[in-house]
Amino acid sequence: MSGSTQKELQSIRQEIDHIDDALLELVNRRAGCAQKVAEIKIAQGEIDCFHRPEREAEVLRRMMDKNEGPLSRQTIGRLFRELMSECLALEKPLAVAFLGPEGTFTQQAAFRHFGHAICATPTASIDDIFKVVERGVCQYGVVPVENSTEGVITHTLDSLLHSSLVITGEVSLRIHHNLMSRTHRFDEIDVVYSHQQSLAQCRQWLDRFLPQAQRTAVSSNAEAARLAAQQEHAAAIAGEVAADLYGLHILERDIEDEPDNTTRFLVVGRTPVGPTGGDKTSLLLTLQNHPGALYGVLEPFARHGISMSKIESRPSRKAAWDYVFFVDVEGHLKDQSLDLALKEVAENVTLLKILGSYPRAID
């Protein structure tokens, strides 16, 4: 390396050092501001939760939109998510419930939405997530609601039907499944454990490469990894984090049948979220039993220019052939057009429950 090149490298490294010093000072100044915000909120009587989903969404979108590179939009989002997470933890750490044990995709979704500076609390079931948030043990919970390959998670829809909690956010997570085991050989595997959704998402791969293995559904992929770690001829389908946690070898990566396999998660809490300008609203409704009832629900949305992104039906369990509809529309309850549409919809249904308005998932 020539002397001029070494001199240029030294100059660039010195500039990096100066930038790092400035970043360190600014990061801690931001943290100091967060502490002052906490002091003001405490003085006003706020003690349970300092997290404001709408504020965080606005900050993330603003910084990602302002980004000119060379770092990607997604990288900037991750950096600022973690920075806000650490600053919020200085005010008061968030307790967030997820479907346990450690190492599930639901935990991964919780970290993606809130950052890693949270008290992540594993629960045994989706029902338990709702219960601990309702009781105030945790401020928020993260639950899976639908997968791009296998459709909706019915336990979550049923819990939303009966819970007083509101939806405060959503997370879209690309799901990559890995086969892991204590053994290194496919022909030594007698049983494969995983969540029923994951087994379904890897059905074709299992048919081709492990036709001899029994498929056993368990409560979560992390639980599958825990069981596989205890048995010599067992395997699990789970995320990479689970392999590290339970000391398993990854025999094959990315075995999902669909390469764009994505799961949507909902964040549930006790406090409604204010508008951000990039919001979604989820509804639950039951229809009157007469011809054109569904049209009477859909038509007001169309007339007021409200885009509907999802409609899903579930048996109400109250009477045969009686259904509950879960609907996602664009916009916030405080938007005039959506408010007008919902007032008209309410006249054509027997039940209208607002599950929540919340910021759209930030990619």
N, C-alpha and C positions, 0 to 999 in steps of 0.2 A: 504494500500500500504506500502510495507516494506521500510526501510530506504535506502537499497541498490538500490531499484527500483527508488525511488525519486531522488537519487543522479545521477543515469544513465540518467533519464529524464532531469534533470537540465543541465547535461553536453551536451546532444544532443541539447537542446534549446539554449545553449550558442554558440554551433557550428553554428546553424541556424542563430543566430544574426550576427555572424562574416561573414557568407556567404552573408547575406542580405546587410551588410555594403559594402562588396566588390562589389556586384551586383550594388548597387546604384552608387558607384564611377565609375564603368565601363560603365554603361548606360549613365551617364552624360558625360563621356569622349567621347563616341560614338557620342552623340548629339553635342559636341563641334567640333568634326571632320566634322560633317554634315554642321555646320555653316561655317567652313573654306572652304569646297567645294563650298558653295554658294558664298562666297566672290571671289573665283577664277573664277567661272562661270560669275559672274556679271562683273568682270574686263575684261573678254573676250567678253563681249557684250551680254551674254545670260540673258534675263530678263523675258521671257514669261513662261517657264516651265522647272523646274529642274528635273522632273521625268524621269528616264531611265528604261523602262520596262525590257529590257534585263539584266541590272545590278541587279534589284530586283529579277528576276527569278533565276539568278545564285546564289545569296546569299541564297534564300530560299531553293533551291535544295541542295546546299552544306551543310547547317545546318541540313536539314532533313535527308540527307544521312549519316551525321556524328553521328547522334543521336543514342545513345546506351541504352536509357531508364533510369529509368522506365517510363518517360513521353513518350506518343505516338508520332509518326511521325507527325500526324495532329496537336497535341497540340503544338509541337515545331514550326510548320509552322504558327499557329495563333499568337504565342508569338512574333516571329520575324517579322511577317507582321505588327502587331501593333507598334512594336518598330520602324520599318522603316517608318511607316506612321507618327508617332510623330516627328521623326527626320526630315523628309521631310517638315513637316509643319513649322519647325523652319526656313528652307530655304525660302519656299514660299508655302502656303497651295494650294492644288489642288482644282479646281472647277470641279465637276463631275456631269453631268446631268443624271437623271434617270426618268423612267416613274412614275409619281406621282399619287396621293398625297403621303404624308408620310405614311410609313408602307407597301409598296409593296414589292414583292419578288425581283423586279429589284433594289430597294434600298438595300435590303439585299445582293444581288450579288455585288453591288458597294462597300459596306463595306467589304465584304469578299475579294475582289480583291485589294482594295486600303487601307484597314484599316479605322478606324473611324475618323482619324484626317484630314478629307476632308471637303470642303464646298459642301455638297450634295444638288443639285439643282433640285427640282421636275419640270417636264414638263407635259403638258396635253396629249401628243401623241408621238409615235415613230418618226414621222416626225419632231416634235419640237426638239427632242433630236439631230437629225442630224443638224438642223438649228442653234441651239445655239453653237454647236461645230464648225460648218463651219464659223460662224461670230466671233469666238474667245471669246464669252461670257464665255464658259467653255473650259477647256483644253481637257476633255474627256467626252464621253457618254457611258452608258451601256444600251444595248438593248437585249431583248430576241430573240433568233433565232430559237430554236426548242425544242420540248418536247418529251420525250421518249414514251409517250402514244399517243399524238395527232398530232405529226409531226411538220412541219415547221410553223413559224409565217410569213405569206406572206408579211405583211407590212414591216418587216425588210428587206426581200430579195428585195422588190421593191425599198426601200430607198437606199440600197447598189448599185443597178443598176444605179441610177441617181446621187449619191453623189460623191464628190471628196475626201471624207474622206477615211482613210485606217484602217483596223483592226489591233489593237495593242495588243490584248489579248483576252482570253476567260475564262469563269467561268462556272463550272458545279455545280449546286445546287440541292440537294435533296429537293423536294417540299412536304410539309405536309399541307394538307388543314384541316381547322377547321370550324365547323358550330357555328356561334355566333349570339346572338340576345339580345334584351332587355328583352324578356320573357324567362321563364325557361321551357316552355312546347312545345313539338313538335306540338300538335294539335291546338295551337294558331297561328301557322305560316301560313300566306296566300301567301307570296311571298319570294323568295330567290334571292338575288342579287349576282352576281359575274362576273368576266371576262368570256367570252365565252369559253376560253380554260379550265378554272377551272370547269365550269359547265359540260363540256364534260368529264373531268377527274374524276368527282364524279357522273356520270350519274347513275350507278347501285345502289349506296348508296341512291341517291335521289329517284329513282324509288321504292326502298324498304321501306324507312322510311318517306319520305315526298311526297307521290304521289299526294296529294291534293294541293301542293303549286305551284304557278306559278313561272317559272324560267325566270329571266330577266337579260340579258347580259348588262354590263356596261363597262366603259373604263378601269377599274383596280379593283383589289380586295380591295384595300384601299378605293376607291370610294364606293364600295359596302358596306363596313363597315360604312362609313360615312352616307350613306343613311339609313342603318338598324338602326343606332343610332337615327334617326329622326322619326322612325315609330314604333308604338307599336306592330304590328303583322308582322313585317318583320324580315328576317334573312340574313346573309351574309356568304359566303364562303371566307375565307382569312387566312393569317398567324397569328400566335399568337401575333405578335407585333401590328397588327391592332386592336385586341381586347383591348389591353391596351390603345392604343391611343384614341379610341373612346368610351371607357367605356362600353363594351359589355360583356355579359356572354358567355363563351365557353360551348356550350351544348354537343358537341361531337368532339373529336380530331381525326386526321388522318383518314378522311373519303374518301380519294382518293381510287379509285378502284384498282390501281396497287401499291403495297408497295414500289417498286423501282422507283416511279415516279420522274424523274429528268428533269430539264430544263437547257439548255445550253444558256449562254449569251455571247455576243460579246462586247468587248471594242473597241470603235472607237475614232480616234484622227486624227491630221493633219500631224504627223511626222512618217515616217517609222521606224520600230524597227530592230536593228541589230541582228545577229545570236547568239543563246545561246547553240546550240548543241542538243536541245530538242524542235524543232520548228514544226509548221504547217503553210501551205500556202493555202490561199483561192483564188479561181479564178472564173471569170465569162466569159463564152464564148458562141458564137453562131456558129452553124455548117453550112457548105455548104450543099446544098440540092442535094445530090447524094448518091447512095448506098454505104454503108461502111463508111460513114462520121464519125459516132460515133466510129467505130473501129480505124479509123485513128487518133482519139484523145486519145483513151485509150492505144493503142499499144506502143507509145513511153514511157509512164510511166512504163509499165511493163518491157520493154526492158532495161530501165535504173535503174531498181530496186526501183522505187518510189511507195510506198504504197498509195493507194487512200482510204481515210476513209469515203468519202461521195460524192454522185452525186445526184443533185436535179434539176428537170426541172420546169420552169415557163413560161407561155405564154409571148411572147415579147411585145404583144399589138401593134405590127407594121403590122402584116398580119396574116390571119387565119392560124392556125396550124404551126406558126413559134414560136420556143421556145428558151429560154435562159437557159443555164445550169450553176448551181452553183456547184463547185467542191472543195473539201478539199483534200489536199495531205500532206504527211509527208515531212518535210524538209524546208529549207530556200532558198529564191531566190538566195542567194550567194553561195549555195552548187553547186558544179560543175555538179553533176548528174542531179539535178533539172533544172539547167540553160540549159543544153543540151536538156533535154526532152521538155522544154517549147519552145525552138527555133523550134523544129520539130512540136510541136503541133500548133504553130502559122501559119505554112504553110498549115494547114488543116482546119482552121476555118475562119469565116468572121469577128469575133471580139474576142479578148483576152484581158480581163481587169484583172490586178492583184489587188485583194482586200486587200492584205497584207500578210506579213510573221510575225509570232508572237509566243511567247512561248506557248507551250501546257499548258492546265489547270493543276495547281498544286493541287493535292488532299491532 
